[in-house]
Amino acid sequence: MNSSPASQPSPWYALLRQIHFSSIKGKIFIVFAVAFLSTGALTALNYWNLSTVMERMVLSEHYDDLLNNILEMRRFEKNYLIYGSRLSFTEISANMDAIDELIDMLRDDLPRLVGAQEFDGFQQTAGDYRNCIIALTSPASQQAGAASAPGDRDVQLRNLRSLGKVLTDSAERYRKIKRARIHDTIQRTSMLPFAFLAIVLLLMILLIKLISSGLLRPLDVIRDMTSVVARGDFKPISYDGVRLEEVAGLIDAFNRMARELEANQEDLLQARKIAAIGTFTAGIAHELNNPINNIALTAESFDEEYGERIDEDGREMLRDILSQSERAADIVKNLLDFSRTESPTFQCLPPGQVLSSTISLVRNQAHVAGIQLELELEDDLPCVQGNLRNLQQVFTNLLLNAIQATPAGGRIGVSARLDREERQVRMSVLDSGPGVPLNIRQQIFEPFFSTKEVGKGTGLGLAVSYSIVKRHGGRIEVHGEEGQGAEFVVTLPIPRNTDRNIEEEGA
């Protein structure tokens, strides 16, 4: 049953699950996440502060207008008191309308600034001032004022001046409070760059500490231990500091390498001995080659000259001398091939030519042993770069080993095919013998290693073949289940120009 899309994990969740926070990439992810979130928060705060400053600046203009209108109203109030001009009352009424409009604009902000009670008192004072103006300017008030004593009108005028002063002082105080709030906001906003700087410095310190304690210090330890290992001391790294996941994996890999080097030290010494033996045997082989050839020539000459005069036992001994001389010559030849390091001359060779010419060399041995040889070639195989004699020697060794391992009536399959993905030609020799045991597959290409009986092999055939294939830039491998035959596969690279032709055909 398929899960619904809502139950599928998000890409961010999958990413977080892949990140181990004890690793270097996890630590870096945390640092950058903190930096991103901090920067986002500070940016949002800065935007909010700037918006607040702009809003308060607009409101501050309303407070300025409020004070200016009140002052303008008081100016016309003084004109009335001094000159008794009724036109001043008209201007006072116009200013009062503007003041009421501004108070309505500040209805949301002013209670937050000074409190709802004081705002109500300010509105009440403005209303009382308007009522006082209305009372002074109404016809009934004018007639009553003319008929009444002068003291009552003076009381009204003093009350008007008192209310005007309260309005002026209140508006002035409101403007100061608003400006102070604006200054606080600007000051708070000016601190944000320092907050940015502090976060950047903190993140830099964290990164430096992470790189220093979590990466550079263990790398120094590994570098020092590498020098110790180079001197032959294979003790593991002991590091008690901060071990991030990647560094811990590197230290564990180094310790495994040190243990394996220590365990394989004897094998390395043995390999050096074999290398020395190879150099030594090359000299011996050159010295033995001439005496062996002389022995063989002398025996052949003796057989031609005196063969008819000796009895059958003497002939048998001569044949034994010739046979053993030939065997000794083959051993010397293998030793020389194994120790030879000169580069052969390579040319473009068809794989079918290499295999068919080699099969013709060993066909008689296979026929005598009662074994069937089968050759299978893929069509249009590209050439390989190689030396025909050397490659014939490789496949001759493989075929002779296969013939010796295959019982009578068996078959040996030889094939070649193109591996387009790897751009290589794979040539294999598959027998129907008992196969190669798994426990010795790592040793069969070592010099002087042989599973044959004493006198039937030198242990150099596969070692020489391995060396030749390596010189050709290829590889040789053994496959097959034990008890079901062995398959030796020789893989050789394709020349570059041929490789391009293959790509064009594939396209």
TINU-342984 format. One line per field, with one value per residue (C-alpha): residue in three letters; z, x, y; residue number from 0. Coordinates in nm, 3 decimals, always signed. Example, Ala and Ser with C-alpha at 12.3 -4.5 7.8 and 13.67 -1.06 7.14 Angstrom:
resn = [ala, ser]
up = [+0.780, +0.714]
east = [+1.230, +1.367]
north = [-0.450, -0.106]
resi = [0, 1]
***
This chain:
resn = [met, asn, ser, ser, pro, ala, ser, gln, pro, ser, pro, trp, tyr, ala, leu, leu, arg, gln, ile, his, phe, ser, ser, ile, lys, gly, lys, ile, phe, ile, val, phe, ala, val, ala, phe, leu, ser, thr, gly, ala, leu, thr, ala, leu, asn, tyr, trp, asn, leu, ser, thr, val, met, glu, arg, met, val, leu, ser, glu, his, tyr, asp, asp, leu, leu, asn, asn, ile, leu, glu, met, arg, arg, phe, glu, lys, asn, tyr, leu, ile, tyr, gly, ser, arg, leu, ser, phe, thr, glu, ile, ser, ala, asn, met, asp, ala, ile, asp, glu, leu, ile, asp, met, leu, arg, asp, asp, leu, pro, arg, leu, val, gly, ala, gln, glu, phe, asp, gly, phe, gln, gln, thr, ala, gly, asp, tyr, arg, asn, cys, ile, ile, ala, leu, thr, ser, pro, ala, ser, gln, gln, ala, gly, ala, ala, ser, ala, pro, gly, asp, arg, asp, val, gln, leu, arg, asn, leu, arg, ser, leu, gly, lys, val, leu, thr, asp, ser, ala, glu, arg, tyr, arg, lys, ile, lys, arg, ala, arg, ile, his, asp, thr, ile, gln, arg, thr, ser, met, leu, pro, phe, ala, phe, leu, ala, ile, val, leu, leu, leu, met, ile, leu, leu, ile, lys, leu, ile, ser, ser, gly, leu, leu, arg, pro, leu, asp, val, ile, arg, asp, met, thr, ser, val, val, ala, arg, gly, asp, phe, lys, pro, ile, ser, tyr, asp, gly, val, arg, leu, glu, glu, val, ala, gly, leu, ile, asp, ala, phe, asn, arg, met, ala, arg, glu, leu, glu, ala, asn, gln, glu, asp, leu, leu, gln, ala, arg, lys, ile, ala, ala, ile, gly, thr, phe, thr, ala, gly, ile, ala, his, glu, leu, asn, asn, pro, ile, asn, asn, ile, ala, leu, thr, ala, glu, ser, phe, asp, glu, glu, tyr, gly, glu, arg, ile, asp, glu, asp, gly, arg, glu, met, leu, arg, asp, ile, leu, ser, gln, ser, glu, arg, ala, ala, asp, ile, val, lys, asn, leu, leu, asp, phe, ser, arg, thr, glu, ser, pro, thr, phe, gln, cys, leu, pro, pro, gly, gln, val, leu, ser, ser, thr, ile, ser, leu, val, arg, asn, gln, ala, his, val, ala, gly, ile, gln, leu, glu, leu, glu, leu, glu, asp, asp, leu, pro, cys, val, gln, gly, asn, leu, arg, asn, leu, gln, gln, val, phe, thr, asn, leu, leu, leu, asn, ala, ile, gln, ala, thr, pro, ala, gly, gly, arg, ile, gly, val, ser, ala, arg, leu, asp, arg, glu, glu, arg, gln, val, arg, met, ser, val, leu, asp, ser, gly, pro, gly, val, pro, leu, asn, ile, arg, gln, gln, ile, phe, glu, pro, phe, phe, ser, thr, lys, glu, val, gly, lys, gly, thr, gly, leu, gly, leu, ala, val, ser, tyr, ser, ile, val, lys, arg, his, gly, gly, arg, ile, glu, val, his, gly, glu, glu, gly, gln, gly, ala, glu, phe, val, val, thr, leu, pro, ile, pro, arg, asn, thr, asp, arg, asn, ile, glu, glu, glu, gly, ala]
up = [+0.000, -0.103, +0.159, +0.105, +0.000, +0.337, +0.509, +0.293, +0.475, +0.351, +0.182, +0.480, +0.717, +0.501, +0.496, +0.874, +0.915, +0.699, +0.901, +1.211, +1.439, +1.585, +1.242, +1.079, +0.831, +1.117, +1.316, +1.012, +0.944, +1.301, +1.277, +0.947, +1.068, +1.375, +1.155, +0.916, +1.193, +1.380, +1.066, +0.982, +1.334, +1.336, +0.989, +1.098, +1.414, +1.214, +0.970, +1.257, +1.424, +1.101, +1.043, +1.399, +1.352, +1.030, +1.196, +1.493, +1.271, +1.095, +1.431, +1.554, +1.271, +1.396, +1.745, +1.599, +1.408, +1.726, +1.918, +1.629, +1.598, +1.971, +1.961, +1.660, +1.848, +2.149, +1.922, +1.801, +2.162, +2.255, +1.961, +2.091, +2.443, +2.324, +2.034, +2.097, +1.733, +1.673, +1.364, +1.601, +1.728, +1.374, +1.345, +1.689, +1.579, +1.263, +1.472, +1.716, +1.426, +1.316, +1.676, +1.701, +1.375, +1.500, +1.830, +1.632, +1.433, +1.758, +1.926, +1.907, +1.983, +2.247, +2.509, +2.477, +2.516, +2.826, +2.939, +2.869, +3.170, +3.070, +2.710, +2.825, +3.036, +2.735, +2.527, +2.809, +2.830, +2.451, +2.480, +2.771, +2.573, +2.277, +2.506, +2.661, +2.316, +2.222, +2.544, +2.482, +2.119, +2.143, +2.116, +2.440, +2.614, +2.460, +2.586, +2.926, +2.940, +2.864, +3.133, +3.391, +3.597, +3.435, +3.684, +3.538, +3.192, +3.337, +3.502, +3.169, +3.001, +3.277, +3.246, +2.868, +2.917, +3.179, +2.953, +2.664, +2.878, +2.985, +2.619, +2.524, +2.807, +2.742, +2.367, +2.435, +2.680, +2.441, +2.167, +2.396, +2.505, +2.141, +2.038, +2.329, +2.213, +1.860, +1.992, +2.191, +1.883, +1.673, +1.944, +1.964, +1.587, +1.585, +1.809, +1.551, +1.350, +1.671, +1.727, +1.376, +1.449, +1.776, +1.606, +1.326, +1.578, +1.782, +1.476, +1.369, +1.714, +1.698, +1.351, +1.451, +1.762, +1.560, +1.294, +1.549, +1.808, +1.591, +1.270, +1.275, +1.606, +1.519, +1.171, +1.336, +1.548, +1.239, +1.057, +1.347, +1.370, +0.996, +1.050, +1.333, +1.111, +0.836, +1.084, +1.142, +1.463, +1.401, +1.727, +1.691, +1.743, +2.091, +2.079, +2.366, +2.224, +2.031, +1.784, +1.513, +1.302, +0.999, +1.213, +1.418, +1.096, +0.969, +1.295, +1.294, +0.933, +1.020, +1.315, +1.094, +0.840, +1.115, +1.240, +0.889, +0.814, +1.133, +1.050, +0.692, +0.788, +0.744, +0.400, +0.304, +0.414, +0.219, -0.090, -0.056, -0.032, -0.347, -0.527, -0.423, -0.535, -0.871, -0.924, -0.805, -1.017, -1.329, -1.300, -1.229, -1.523, -1.762, -1.628, -1.652, -2.000, -2.186, -2.000, -2.051, -2.424, -2.446, -2.269, -2.507, -2.817, -2.695, -2.630, -2.976, -3.141, -2.945, -3.050, -3.416, -3.408, -3.192, -3.172, -3.381, -3.178, -2.834, -2.695, -2.600, -2.243, -2.371, -2.606, -2.316, -2.112, -2.405, -2.444, -2.068, -2.094, -2.380, -2.200, -1.875, -2.065, -2.240, -1.904, -1.746, -2.044, -1.995, -1.624, -1.707, -1.973, -1.720, -1.469, -1.730, -1.834, -1.469, -1.396, -1.728, -1.691, -2.040, -2.215, -2.513, -2.845, -2.861, -3.168, -3.246, -3.223, -3.298, -2.994, -3.229, -3.372, -3.025, -2.909, -3.231, -3.273, -2.911, -2.946, -3.248, -3.028, -2.764, -2.978, -2.991, -2.609, -2.574, -2.835, -2.660, -2.324, -2.481, -2.416, -2.652, -2.719, -2.815, -2.932, -2.921, -3.047, -3.044, -3.382, -3.466, -3.167, -3.151, -3.139, -2.821, -2.774, -2.698, -2.786, -2.970, -2.829, -2.473, -2.497, -2.658, -2.360, -2.120, -2.287, -2.343, -1.967, -1.898, -2.155, -2.038, -1.678, -1.793, -1.986, -1.683, -1.454, -1.686, -1.686, -2.011, -2.199, -2.061, -2.245, -2.234, -2.356, -2.484, -2.551, -2.611, -2.580, -2.558, -2.232, -2.360, -2.018, -1.912, -2.267, -2.243, -2.409, -2.177, -2.287, -2.072, -2.042, -1.877, -1.793, -1.652, -1.384, -1.005, -0.987, -0.766, -0.388, -0.233, +0.031, -0.225, -0.483, -0.333, -0.373, -0.719, -0.886, -0.644, -0.776, -0.700, -0.568, -0.725, -0.647, -0.887, -0.787, -0.752, -1.094, -1.284, -1.232, -1.130, -0.991, -1.233, -1.510, -1.351, -1.192, -1.534, -1.689, -1.415, -1.478, -1.855, -1.824, -1.583, -1.833, -2.089, -1.857, -1.793, -1.516, -1.471, -1.236, -1.144, -1.104, -1.067, -0.786, -0.632, -0.789, -1.099, -1.299, -1.304, -1.528, -1.581, -1.724, -1.888, -1.934, -2.171, -2.244, -2.586, -2.757, -2.738, -3.109, -3.112, -2.796, -2.977, -3.266, -3.020, -2.866, -3.212, -3.293, -2.959, -3.028]
east = [+0.000, +0.148, +0.182, +0.013, +0.219, +0.157, +0.336, +0.646, +0.939, +1.034, +1.373, +1.486, +1.399, +1.591, +1.889, +1.886, +1.875, +2.186, +2.381, +2.558, +2.603, +2.920, +3.087, +3.263, +2.983, +2.733, +2.920, +2.952, +2.580, +2.500, +2.725, +2.577, +2.224, +2.282, +2.434, +2.138, +1.877, +2.058, +2.095, +1.730, +1.621, +1.838, +1.717, +1.356, +1.425, +1.599, +1.309, +1.063, +1.266, +1.288, +0.916, +0.852, +1.077, +0.898, +0.557, +0.663, +0.811, +0.474, +0.297, +0.555, +0.452, +0.092, +0.209, +0.395, +0.084, -0.121, +0.110, +0.132, -0.248, -0.283, -0.021, -0.192, -0.523, -0.364, -0.229, -0.578, -0.692, -0.445, -0.559, -0.911, -0.805, -0.595, -0.800, -1.142, -1.167, -1.452, -1.269, -1.024, -1.304, -1.356, -0.988, -0.997, -1.290, -1.102, -0.800, -1.021, -1.162, -0.807, -0.716, -1.016, -0.914, -0.557, -0.684, -0.890, -0.578, -0.386, -0.668, -0.477, -0.127, -0.184, -0.343, -0.039, +0.190, +0.038, -0.235, -0.608, -0.700, -0.479, -0.596, -0.956, -0.859, -0.691, -1.003, -1.216, -0.993, -1.020, -1.398, -1.411, -1.202, -1.440, -1.741, -1.577, -1.523, -1.882, -2.002, -1.800, -1.906, -2.277, -2.525, -2.692, -2.357, -2.277, -2.606, -2.566, -2.210, -2.315, -2.583, -2.375, -2.090, -1.743, -1.608, -1.805, -1.661, -1.313, -1.368, -1.460, -1.157, -0.926, -1.083, -1.021, -0.656, -0.615, -0.762, -0.545, -0.234, -0.323, -0.367, -0.036, +0.159, +0.004, +0.075, +0.434, +0.483, +0.331, +0.566, +0.868, +0.762, +0.711, +1.050, +1.212, +1.049, +1.179, +1.528, +1.515, +1.409, +1.685, +1.941, +1.819, +1.837, +2.192, +2.297, +2.203, +2.530, +2.720, +2.495, +2.578, +2.948, +2.923, +2.751, +3.009, +3.295, +3.132, +3.086, +3.445, +3.566, +3.354, +3.485, +3.846, +3.802, +3.633, +3.905, +4.186, +4.075, +3.866, +4.069, +4.418, +4.529, +4.440, +4.590, +4.917, +4.904, +4.842, +5.131, +5.367, +5.251, +5.307, +5.673, +5.683, +5.529, +5.779, +6.057, +5.905, +5.710, +5.352, +5.192, +4.836, +4.735, +4.618, +4.425, +4.205, +4.102, +3.792, +3.719, +3.479, +3.325, +3.552, +3.864, +3.767, +3.720, +4.059, +4.230, +4.059, +4.165, +4.522, +4.525, +4.392, +4.664, +4.928, +4.799, +4.790, +5.140, +5.266, +5.091, +5.225, +5.578, +5.694, +5.530, +5.712, +6.041, +5.963, +5.884, +6.222, +6.387, +6.205, +6.317, +6.674, +6.634, +6.506, +6.812, +7.039, +6.874, +6.895, +7.271, +7.277, +7.044, +7.278, +7.570, +7.381, +7.242, +7.570, +7.663, +7.312, +7.325, +7.668, +7.541, +7.245, +7.464, +7.721, +7.452, +7.299, +7.642, +7.725, +7.391, +7.454, +7.813, +7.790, +7.417, +7.435, +7.721, +7.559, +7.291, +6.937, +7.030, +7.286, +7.029, +6.786, +7.048, +7.118, +6.748, +6.730, +7.023, +6.855, +6.519, +6.665, +6.875, +6.563, +6.380, +6.669, +6.674, +6.300, +6.357, +6.637, +6.421, +6.138, +6.382, +6.510, +6.158, +6.062, +6.360, +6.356, +6.249, +6.299, +5.991, +5.875, +5.775, +5.398, +5.178, +4.807, +4.706, +4.367, +4.264, +4.158, +4.510, +4.664, +4.432, +4.420, +4.801, +4.843, +4.589, +4.780, +5.090, +4.923, +4.667, +4.879, +4.916, +4.539, +4.478, +4.715, +4.544, +4.203, +4.078, +3.864, +3.966, +3.691, +3.747, +3.468, +3.531, +3.291, +3.241, +3.434, +3.664, +3.896, +4.272, +4.476, +4.823, +5.068, +5.361, +5.256, +5.532, +5.469, +5.092, +5.141, +5.358, +5.081, +4.808, +5.041, +5.102, +4.728, +4.637, +4.906, +4.790, +4.432, +4.532, +4.713, +4.416, +4.143, +4.072, +4.055, +3.735, +3.698, +3.687, +3.868, +3.685, +3.881, +3.682, +3.722, +3.462, +3.441, +3.357, +3.213, +3.162, +3.524, +3.659, +3.856, +3.884, +3.831, +4.002, +3.937, +4.051, +3.787, +3.861, +3.647, +3.894, +3.868, +3.913, +4.143, +4.080, +3.980, +4.253, +4.536, +4.397, +4.600, +4.921, +4.898, +5.061, +5.357, +5.694, +5.785, +5.436, +5.298, +5.033, +5.186, +5.393, +5.768, +5.931, +5.614, +5.631, +5.859, +5.593, +5.700, +5.441, +5.163, +5.411, +5.565, +5.219, +5.113, +5.425, +5.367, +5.001, +5.094, +5.348, +5.066, +4.857, +4.602, +4.513, +4.476, +4.221, +4.095, +3.725, +3.504, +3.358, +3.581, +3.507, +3.347, +3.651, +3.876, +3.846, +4.150, +4.051, +4.306, +4.177, +4.368, +4.291, +4.188, +4.403, +4.262, +4.186, +4.003, +3.819, +3.685, +3.564, +3.377, +3.207, +3.096, +2.956, +2.774, +2.628]
north = [+0.000, +0.334, +0.601, +0.933, +1.236, +1.394, +1.104, +1.140, +1.310, +1.653, +1.710, +1.920, +1.637, +1.389, +1.626, +1.663, +1.286, +1.249, +1.505, +1.377, +1.674, +1.522, +1.549, +1.843, +1.899, +1.879, +2.142, +2.366, +2.318, +2.426, +2.733, +2.844, +2.769, +2.984, +3.255, +3.241, +3.248, +3.525, +3.732, +3.677, +3.773, +4.085, +4.181, +4.143, +4.343, +4.612, +4.629, +4.652, +4.929, +5.129, +5.086, +5.200, +5.503, +5.596, +5.556, +5.762, +6.029, +6.063, +6.077, +6.326, +6.555, +6.531, +6.624, +6.922, +7.021, +6.985, +7.218, +7.463, +7.481, +7.536, +7.813, +7.967, +7.950, +8.120, +8.393, +8.475, +8.452, +8.726, +8.933, +8.916, +9.005, +9.298, +9.434, +9.282, +9.170, +8.929, +8.799, +8.632, +8.408, +8.281, +8.189, +8.029, +7.813, +7.707, +7.609, +7.422, +7.218, +7.136, +7.044, +6.810, +6.646, +6.594, +6.456, +6.206, +6.108, +6.053, +5.865, +5.532, +5.660, +5.929, +5.697, +5.464, +5.765, +5.931, +5.698, +5.683, +5.897, +6.187, +6.158, +6.186, +6.488, +6.650, +6.593, +6.734, +7.044, +7.097, +7.063, +7.307, +7.555, +7.528, +7.573, +7.878, +8.027, +7.954, +8.114, +8.428, +8.465, +8.382, +8.682, +8.584, +8.589, +8.923, +9.074, +8.913, +9.034, +9.391, +9.381, +9.198, +9.319, +9.338, +9.081, +8.790, +8.843, +8.868, +8.531, +8.378, +8.528, +8.406, +8.061, +8.074, +8.169, +7.898, +7.631, +7.752, +7.731, +7.377, +7.278, +7.442, +7.280, +6.941, +6.954, +7.066, +6.778, +6.527, +6.640, +6.604, +6.256, +6.151, +6.284, +6.104, +5.781, +5.840, +5.903, +5.578, +5.385, +5.541, +5.464, +5.105, +5.073, +5.211, +4.921, +4.657, +4.685, +4.612, +4.311, +4.193, +4.242, +4.051, +3.755, +3.750, +3.757, +3.481, +3.262, +3.326, +3.222, +2.907, +2.821, +2.884, +2.670, +2.397, +2.393, +2.418, +2.165, +1.938, +1.926, +2.078, +1.930, +1.568, +1.616, +1.721, +1.406, +1.192, +1.364, +1.293, +0.932, +0.889, +0.973, +0.718, +0.450, +0.534, +0.449, +0.104, +0.170, +0.060, +0.166, +0.303, +0.666, +0.753, +1.083, +1.203, +1.542, +1.640, +1.360, +1.462, +1.189, +1.235, +1.270, +0.965, +0.768, +0.885, +0.788, +0.447, +0.390, +0.490, +0.250, -0.031, +0.046, +0.036, -0.300, -0.444, -0.314, -0.471, -0.798, -0.792, -0.696, -1.054, -1.064, -0.745, -0.892, -1.207, -0.996, -0.826, -1.165, -1.277, -0.959, -1.029, -1.392, -1.270, -1.054, -1.335, -1.603, -1.384, -1.389, -1.761, -1.831, -1.651, -1.852, -2.183, -2.123, -2.188, -2.513, -2.651, -2.571, -2.735, -3.047, -3.070, -3.016, -3.268, -3.528, -3.473, -3.496, -3.809, -3.965, -3.881, -4.007, -4.314, -4.383, -4.700, -4.847, -4.831, -5.056, -4.965, -4.875, -4.626, -4.474, -4.441, -4.257, -4.020, -3.948, -3.883, -3.641, -3.454, -3.448, -3.318, -3.062, -2.936, -2.918, -2.730, -2.491, -2.426, -2.354, -2.111, -1.946, -1.897, -1.751, -1.506, -1.409, -1.354, -1.130, -0.942, -0.575, -0.433, -0.295, -0.507, -0.354, -0.315, -0.313, -0.327, -0.694, -0.854, -1.065, -1.347, -1.367, -1.388, -1.665, -1.870, -1.866, -1.976, -2.257, -2.390, -2.420, -2.638, -2.823, -3.139, -3.153, -3.115, -3.389, -3.629, -3.558, -3.623, -3.267, -3.061, -2.700, -2.453, -2.095, -1.836, -1.482, -1.190, -1.019, -0.701, -0.708, -0.404, -0.443, -0.436, -0.291, -0.568, -0.784, -1.100, -1.323, -1.210, -1.255, -1.597, -1.689, -1.577, -1.782, -2.076, -2.090, -2.064, -2.332, -2.575, -2.533, -2.591, -2.904, -3.044, -2.966, -3.100, -3.476, -3.673, -3.613, -3.262, -2.934, -2.602, -2.293, -1.993, -1.677, -1.304, -1.032, -0.654, -0.480, -0.152, +0.004, -0.049, -0.001, -0.328, -0.668, -0.967, -1.291, -1.597, -1.959, -2.180, -2.543, -2.822, -2.926, -2.914, -2.535, -2.328, -2.351, -2.019, -2.034, -2.024, -1.779, -1.497, -1.700, -1.857, -1.554, -1.555, -1.678, -2.040, -2.121, -2.438, -2.699, -2.951, -3.249, -3.211, -3.224, -3.117, -2.745, -2.458, -2.218, -1.946, -1.977, -1.770, -1.529, -1.459, -1.426, -1.182, -0.970, -0.965, -0.867, -0.586, -0.455, -0.445, -0.228, -0.503, -0.744, -1.119, -1.274, -1.619, -1.701, -2.003, -2.210, -2.472, -2.812, -2.655, -2.555, -2.249, -1.944, -1.722, -1.384, -1.152, -0.796, -0.566, -0.200, -0.072, +0.195, +0.548, +0.591, +0.257, +0.365, +0.671, +0.457, +0.235, +0.540, +0.657, +0.311, +0.302, +0.645]
resi = [0, 1, 2, 3, 4, 5, 6, 7, 8, 9, 10, 11, 12, 13, 14, 15, 16, 17, 18, 19, 20, 21, 22, 23, 24, 25, 26, 27, 28, 29, 30, 31, 32, 33, 34, 35, 36, 37, 38, 39, 40, 41, 42, 43, 44, 45, 46, 47, 48, 49, 50, 51, 52, 53, 54, 55, 56, 57, 58, 59, 60, 61, 62, 63, 64, 65, 66, 67, 68, 69, 70, 71, 72, 73, 74, 75, 76, 77, 78, 79, 80, 81, 82, 83, 84, 85, 86, 87, 88, 89, 90, 91, 92, 93, 94, 95, 96, 97, 98, 99, 100, 101, 102, 103, 104, 105, 106, 107, 108, 109, 110, 111, 112, 113, 114, 115, 116, 117, 118, 119, 120, 121, 122, 123, 124, 125, 126, 127, 128, 129, 130, 131, 132, 133, 134, 135, 136, 137, 138, 139, 140, 141, 142, 143, 144, 145, 146, 147, 148, 149, 150, 151, 152, 153, 154, 155, 156, 157, 158, 159, 160, 161, 162, 163, 164, 165, 166, 167, 168, 169, 170, 171, 172, 173, 174, 175, 176, 177, 178, 179, 180, 181, 182, 183, 184, 185, 186, 187, 188, 189, 190, 191, 192, 193, 194, 195, 196, 197, 198, 199, 200, 201, 202, 203, 204, 205, 206, 207, 208, 209, 210, 211, 212, 213, 214, 215, 216, 217, 218, 219, 220, 221, 222, 223, 224, 225, 226, 227, 228, 229, 230, 231, 232, 233, 234, 235, 236, 237, 238, 239, 240, 241, 242, 243, 244, 245, 246, 247, 248, 249, 250, 251, 252, 253, 254, 255, 256, 257, 258, 259, 260, 261, 262, 263, 264, 265, 266, 267, 268, 269, 270, 271, 272, 273, 274, 275, 276, 277, 278, 279, 280, 281, 282, 283, 284, 285, 286, 287, 288, 289, 290, 291, 292, 293, 294, 295, 296, 297, 298, 299, 300, 301, 302, 303, 304, 305, 306, 307, 308, 309, 310, 311, 312, 313, 314, 315, 316, 317, 318, 319, 320, 321, 322, 323, 324, 325, 326, 327, 328, 329, 330, 331, 332, 333, 334, 335, 336, 337, 338, 339, 340, 341, 342, 343, 344, 345, 346, 347, 348, 349, 350, 351, 352, 353, 354, 355, 356, 357, 358, 359, 360, 361, 362, 363, 364, 365, 366, 367, 368, 369, 370, 371, 372, 373, 374, 375, 376, 377, 378, 379, 380, 381, 382, 383, 384, 385, 386, 387, 388, 389, 390, 391, 392, 393, 394, 395, 396, 397, 398, 399, 400, 401, 402, 403, 404, 405, 406, 407, 408, 409, 410, 411, 412, 413, 414, 415, 416, 417, 418, 419, 420, 421, 422, 423, 424, 425, 426, 427, 428, 429, 430, 431, 432, 433, 434, 435, 436, 437, 438, 439, 440, 441, 442, 443, 444, 445, 446, 447, 448, 449, 450, 451, 452, 453, 454, 455, 456, 457, 458, 459, 460, 461, 462, 463, 464, 465, 466, 467, 468, 469, 470, 471, 472, 473, 474, 475, 476, 477, 478, 479, 480, 481, 482, 483, 484, 485, 486, 487, 488, 489, 490, 491, 492, 493, 494, 495, 496, 497, 498, 499, 500, 501, 502, 503, 504, 505, 506]
***
